[in-house]
Amino acid sequence: MLEEVVGKLKNCSKVVVLTGAGISAESGVPTFRGKEGLWGKFKPEQLASMDAFMSNPKIVWEWYNWRRELIAKVRPNAGHVALVNLENMIDEFTLVTQNVDNLHFLAGSKSILELHGNIYRNKCMDCSALYEDEGDINPERIPTCSLCNGKIRPDIVWFGEMLDSDIINRAFLKAEEAELFFVVGTSALVHPAATLPIVAQQHGAILVEINVERTALSDIVDFHFEGKSGQFLPKLVELLKEQIST
């Protein structure tokens, strides 16, 4: 079955990959929903929202600094690297991710659409101006925007917020154009991201799912591979290299 997917992939010039928490979990990225010390008494929904930031920006930034510190210890895995190699072999490649951990960038991927933002970027809470070079934020002295004086917040899509319209519209456009669409390590339950593979299939794309367990998409995809992306994707890339070179 893998050989069949590679055979189809070899003839595709437009490929889209949607990644979710599964690929990050293989690198050891924590879910932040456990019982970790001080933060165990909070649910992410209580901290990752504009209401929380408005009422207590200090504690929200303390939580994000803690998250950044944990994620900084994590490295891209073989699945991330394989996607970089795949991008270099495809004419029009787009990586759409629901993850905010920056691991795809660290691995070397270039054509990335981050649906939920990036934990290492900051922006103004009022005008959304980006502040990518702010670095660590002191929760005691949160900087303000040079344009409108709004407080600087993480560039993350919080609970209750809409996705960036430009990014999600580009993701849907790429899904419509895709000849082959990979769904990697996502439960396919969070919308609108979960709609992307459906749209791709409706426009004629071949759907390939890689996950450690079956999902809501498993019964409708063209190919389902049960396992870790860090094991599957490198094999796929190596087979593709062999087929291209012959």
C-alpha positions in Angstrom: 0.0 0.0 0.0 2.9 2.4 0.7 4.3 1.7 -2.7 0.9 2.6 -4.2 0.9 5.9 -2.4 4.4 6.7 -3.5 3.5 5.9 -7.1 0.7 8.4 -7.0 2.8 10.9 -5.2 5.5 10.7 -7.8 3.0 12.1 -10.4 1.7 14.9 -8.2 2.9 18.5 -8.4 0.5 20.0 -5.8 0.7 18.4 -2.3 -0.7 19.6 1.0 0.0 18.2 4.4 -2.1 19.0 7.5 -0.4 18.3 10.8 -1.7 18.1 14.3 -0.7 17.4 17.9 0.4 13.8 17.0 3.5 14.8 15.2 4.5 17.1 18.1 3.8 14.4 20.7 6.4 12.2 19.0 9.0 14.9 19.9 7.7 15.0 23.5 5.8 18.3 23.4 3.6 18.3 26.5 -0.2 18.9 26.2 -0.3 21.3 29.1 -3.4 19.6 30.3 -1.7 17.6 33.1 -1.1 18.2 36.7 2.2 20.1 36.4 2.9 21.8 39.7 1.5 25.3 40.0 -0.3 25.2 36.7 -2.1 21.9 37.4 -5.0 23.8 39.0 -5.7 25.7 35.8 -7.3 24.6 32.6 -5.8 26.0 29.4 -9.2 27.6 28.7 -8.8 29.6 31.9 -5.5 31.1 30.7 -5.6 31.1 26.9 -8.3 33.7 26.4 -8.7 37.4 25.9 -10.8 37.6 29.1 -8.0 36.0 31.1 -5.4 38.4 29.6 -7.6 41.5 30.3 -8.2 40.5 33.9 -4.7 39.2 34.7 -2.1 39.6 32.0 0.7 38.9 34.4 -0.4 35.3 35.2 -1.1 34.7 31.5 2.4 35.7 30.5 3.9 33.7 33.4 2.1 30.6 32.0 3.3 31.3 28.4 6.9 31.8 29.6 6.7 28.5 31.3 5.3 26.8 28.2 8.0 28.4 26.1 10.7 27.1 28.5 9.4 23.6 28.2 9.0 23.6 24.4 12.5 25.1 24.0 13.9 21.7 25.2 12.1 19.8 22.4 13.6 19.1 19.0 12.0 18.2 15.7 11.7 14.5 15.1 12.2 12.3 12.0 8.6 13.1 10.8 9.3 16.8 10.8 12.6 16.3 8.9 10.9 14.0 6.3 8.3 16.7 5.6 11.2 19.1 4.8 12.7 16.5 2.4 9.3 16.0 0.8 8.8 19.8 0.3 12.1 19.8 -1.6 10.8 17.2 -3.9 7.4 18.6 -4.8 6.8 21.6 -7.1 3.9 23.1 -5.0 4.0 22.0 -1.4 2.1 23.5 1.4 2.3 22.5 5.1 -0.8 23.5 7.1 -0.3 23.0 10.9 -2.5 23.3 13.9 0.6 23.2 16.1 2.1 26.3 17.7 5.4 24.8 18.8 7.6 26.1 16.0 9.1 22.6 15.3 8.3 22.7 11.6 10.3 25.9 11.2 13.1 24.5 13.3 13.2 21.4 11.1 13.5 23.6 8.0 10.1 23.7 6.4 9.4 26.9 4.5 5.9 26.9 3.0 4.0 26.8 6.3 0.5 28.1 7.2 0.1 28.2 11.0 -3.6 28.1 11.7 -3.3 28.7 15.4 -0.3 30.9 15.6 3.2 30.5 17.0 4.1 30.4 20.7 7.4 32.2 20.0 5.8 35.2 18.3 4.1 38.1 20.0 1.6 40.7 18.8 -0.4 43.7 20.0 -3.6 42.9 21.7 -5.4 45.8 20.0 -4.0 46.4 16.5 -2.4 42.9 16.0 1.0 44.3 14.9 3.6 41.6 15.1 6.6 41.8 17.5 8.7 38.8 16.5 11.9 40.2 18.1 10.5 40.9 21.6 12.0 37.8 23.0 11.1 37.0 26.6 8.4 39.1 28.2 8.7 40.2 31.8 5.2 39.6 33.3 5.9 42.4 35.7 6.5 44.9 32.9 4.6 43.8 29.8 5.7 46.0 26.9 3.2 48.0 24.8 2.7 48.5 21.1 4.7 51.3 19.5 1.8 52.0 17.2 -1.2 52.0 19.5 0.0 51.4 23.0 -1.8 48.1 23.4 -0.3 45.4 25.6 1.9 42.8 23.8 0.4 39.2 23.9 1.4 35.8 22.5 0.5 35.4 18.8 -1.7 32.5 19.5 -5.3 31.9 18.6 -7.0 31.9 21.9 -10.3 30.2 22.9 -13.2 32.2 21.5 -11.1 33.9 18.8 -11.4 33.5 15.1 -8.5 32.2 13.0 -6.6 34.6 10.8 -8.8 35.0 7.8 -5.9 35.3 5.3 -4.2 32.2 6.6 -7.3 30.0 6.7 -8.5 31.2 3.3 -5.1 30.3 1.8 -5.3 26.9 3.4 -8.7 26.2 1.8 -7.4 27.5 -1.5 -4.4 25.1 -1.3 -6.8 22.2 -0.3 -8.9 22.9 -3.3 -5.9 22.8 -5.6 -4.2 19.7 -4.0 -3.7 16.5 -6.0 -2.7 14.6 -2.9 -3.5 15.6 0.7 -1.8 14.1 3.8 -3.5 14.2 7.2 -0.8 13.6 9.8 -1.3 13.2 13.6 -4.6 15.0 13.9 -7.9 13.8 15.3 -9.8 15.6 12.5 -12.2 17.0 15.1 -11.2 20.6 15.4 -12.8 22.9 12.8 -12.3 24.5 10.5 -9.0 22.6 10.1 -10.9 19.3 10.0 -12.8 20.5 6.9 -9.7 20.9 4.8 -9.2 17.3 3.9 -12.9 17.0 3.1 -12.7 20.0 0.7 -9.5 18.5 -0.9 -11.2 15.2 -1.5 -14.3 16.9 -2.9 -12.0 18.7 -5.4 -10.4 15.4 -6.5 -7.4 15.0 -4.2 -6.2 11.6 -2.9 -6.5 11.5 0.9 -3.7 9.8 2.9 -4.0 9.6 6.7 -1.2 8.8 9.1 -2.1 8.4 12.8 -1.4 6.1 15.7 -5.2 5.4 15.9 -8.3 5.6 13.7 -10.0 9.0 13.5 -13.3 10.5 12.2 -11.6 10.6 8.8 -10.3 7.0 8.6 -13.4 5.6 6.9 -13.3 8.1 4.0 -9.7 8.5 3.2 -8.1 6.7 0.3 -5.2 5.3 2.4 -5.0 5.0 6.1 -1.7 4.1 7.8 -1.8 3.3 11.5 1.5 4.3 13.2 3.9 7.1 14.1 4.6 9.7 11.5 8.3 9.7 12.5 8.5 6.1 11.3 6.2 6.3 8.3 7.2 9.5 6.6 10.9 8.8 6.3 10.1 5.5 4.6 7.7 7.3 2.2 10.4 9.9 1.3 13.1 7.2 0.7 10.8 5.2 -1.6 9.9 8.4 -3.4 13.6 9.2 -3.9 14.2 5.7 -5.3 11.2 6.0 -7.7 12.3 9.5 -8.9 15.9 8.3 -9.5 14.9 5.3 -11.6 
